[in-house]
Amino acid sequence: MTAPLVPAALPYAVTVDLGGRTALVTGAAGGIGRACAVRLAAAGAKVKAVDRDAAGLEDLTAQAAGLSGAVEPLVLDLSDLDAAEQAAAGTDILVNNAGLQLVRPIEEFPPEAFHTVLTVMLEAPFRLIRGVLPHMYGQGWGRIVNLSSVHGLRASAFKSAYVSAKHGLEGLSKTAALEGAPHGVTSNCVNPGYVRTPLVERQIADQAAAHGIPEERVLTEVLLKDAALKRLVEPHEVAEAVAYLCTPQASFITGTSLALDGGWTAH
């Protein structure tokens, strides 16, 4: 079910020139983060690929060889907040993507898991933004793209930590947009529905257990129930939206949330 890395030779719909720019992408070893790292490197950026999965980063680096930009792996656990903030220094483009999921009713949700989700998915983005802003402000240019979710706009049962983190990320992104505007820094959220990633594959099993239905019914009856388009979003589609937000043409887009949800929030 997992989609392969988008080939470097793929003709991208939007021409993006990020030569001379440095980007940092979290959760870069797989899924959306991997696609974003490849897309930004293909546009010429030097990409610092952050993940705790060393093997995944090694594979990404090998597959991204030959792109006009470069991918530099950095093995880092984002729960080390001080290290995360330090790693962000000198970054022109920040893509906050790393995430994790646990599907449980609130009364059964482990408090330590709730804490971990909020740390990695909300507090770490805050520290990363805090780390990039001095450089961005100093040069009068910066792009912050926060990979939120349709769950940053709508709630779902059994996902208290994930929904809380994404709703918080929406507010953090808007605040960064307001503060960054006088300094040429934009901050936006990209809000995909369910994306074809390992995280979603794991969710299918969790949701099957939570709802007491077979896994084959989870996709159509649970995950895509409220979407008009009955398919998963592909990681490269999300990466293309992220890349567009880094273009000069997107300089007036800030403080907003770009829904890639197949019509979910149209209800």
N, C-alpha and C positions, 0 to 999 in steps of 0.2 A: 504493500500500500504506500510505502514511503517513496516520494518522488526523487529521481536522481538529481544531482547537481546540474544546473542549467549550463549547457556547453558554452565555453568562452566565445565560440564563433557565432553564437546566436545574434541575429541582427536586432538590436534593441529599438523600440519604437521612439524613444525620446533620446535625442543626442545630449549627452551630459559631459562637460569637460571639467573634471576636478583635479587636473594636473596641478601639483604643488600644494594640494590640500592634504591634511592628515585627518583621518577618521578613526573613531573607536566604535566598535560594534560588540555588544555583550551577547552572550549566548550564541557565539559565532560558529560553534562546532557542528551545528546541524540546523535543519528546519529553516525558519525565516531568517535567523541570524546569519546562517551560512549563505543564503541567497543574497542577502544585503551586502555581506562582505565581498562576494564575487562581483556584484553589480557595481559597487563603488570602486573596487580595484579596476574593473574594466573601464571605468570612466577616468582612470588615471590617478586616483587617490592612493596614498599610502595608508593601508588599513591595519590598525592594531586590532587583531581578532582575539577577544577575551572569552575564555571559557574555563571551566574546571576539568574538562574532558581533553586531556593531553593527546590521546590517540586521534580523536576527532579533529583537533586543530592541526595535527601533523598531516592528516589526510587532506584537509582543506588547503593547506599550504601547497601540497604537491599538486592538487588539481587546479589551483589558481595560478600555477607557474605559466608564464608567457603572457599574462595580461599586461596592459600598459601601466598599471599601478602595481603595488606590491602588497602582499599580505604578511604581516609580522605576528606570529602567534604569541600570546601571553596567557599562561596557565594561571588562573586566579579564581579563588572562591569569593564571590561578591559579598558573602557574609562577613568577610574581613573588610569592614567599611573604610578604615584608614587607608588600606592598600588600594582600594578602589578609587578613592579620591585622589591619591597620589598618582595613580596610573593615568588619570584623565588630564593631567597638566599638559598644556601645549596642543590640545586637540581643537581642530576647526569644525569638525562634524561629529556629533555624538548621537549614536543610535542605541537607545535603551531598549533592549529586546529580551534579555534573559528572563525566564519564568519557570514556574513549576506549578503543579496542580495536584490537589487531593480532593476527591469527591466523597463527602460524608454529610449526614445531617448535623446540624449545629450541636445538638446535644451529645453527639458521638465524635465531634471533631477534636482531635488532640490539641490542647493549648500550645504545646511546643511546636506543632506543625503550623498552626496559625501564625505564631511569632516568626517562624522561618520564612514563610511566604511573604509576610509584610516586610521583613528585613531585605530579602533579595529583590522584591518587585516594587517596593516603594521607597524604603530608606536608602537602598543602594543607588537608585536613580537620583535621589536628592543629593547624595554625596558626589556622584559623578558630575551632575550639573554644577554643583558647588566648585568642583575641581576644574571644570572647563571654562567657567565664565571669566576669570581674570584675563586669560589669553584672548578669548573672543572679544571682550570689551576693549582690550588694548589695541586690537587690530581693526575694530569697528565692523566685524563680520563674524557670523557664526550660525550654525544650523543645529538645532536640537530636534530630533525626531524620536518620539516615544511610542514604542509599539504597545498600544493599548489593545483593545478588543471590543467586539460588540458588547462584551460584559462590562466595559467601561461606561456604556450607555444604557444597558438593560441588565437586569439581574436574572439569575437562574437559581433554582433550588439546589441545595447540596454543595454549593461552591462559595461558602461564606468568605473564606480567606481570599480566594482569587478575585471575586467580585469587589470586595473591600479594597484590595490592592489596586485594581484597575480604576475604580472610581477615585481613589486617592491620587493616582497618577494623572488622571484628567485634570484635577485641580492644581497639582504641581506644575503641569505643563502650561496651563493658562497663566499661572502666576509668573513663571519664567518668561512667558511671552510679553506680559505687561512690563516687567522689569527690564527685559532685554531690548525692547523696541527702540529706545533712544540710542542704543549702542550697535544697531545693525544686526541684532541677533533675533532669529525667529525660533519659535518653539511650537510644535504641533504634535498631535496624536494621529496615528494611523490605526484604524479600528476594523481589523478583519473579522469575518465570521470564523467558522471552523476551517483551519488550514491543514493541508495534507502534510502532517509532521508526526514524528514519533510521539510527541506530547498528546496529540489527538488520538493516536492509536491506543495509547494507554488509557485515555479517557473513555474510550468505547467499552473497555473491559470494566472500568469502575462504574460507569453509568448502567451497564447491564446488571451489575450486582445491586446498585442502589435502587433501580426500578424493577428488578426482578423479571427482566425479559432477556431473550437471547441476544447475543452481540449483533447478529445480522439485522435485527430490528432497530438497534440504537441509532444508526445513521439516519434513517428516514423518519422514524417516529419520535426521536428525541433531539438529536443534534441539528437536523435540518427542518424540523417541524415548522418553525416560524419564518424560514427563508423562502423567498419566491423562486430563486434559482436553486434547484435541488442538486447541488454538487459542492464539493470542497473547493476552497480557494487554493491555488497553487502558490508555493513560496515565491516563485519568480514574479508573480503578479503583485505581491506585496512589496517586493524589492523595487519594482518599477515605480510604485507610488512614493516610496522613500526617496529614490533617486530624484524624482521630479521635485520634491520639496527642497532639494539642495540646489536647484537651478536659479539663475538670476530672474527668470520669469515668475518664480514662486516667491519673490521677495516681499510681496504684499500679503502673503498667506501666513498668518500667525495667530496663535491662540485658538485654533480650531481643531476639529476632529473629523478626519476623512474616513467615512464608513465604506469598507469593502465587504459588505455583509449580504450581498445577494438579495437585498430588499427586506431584510429582517426588521430593521427599524422603520420601514415605511408603514408598518401597522399603526 
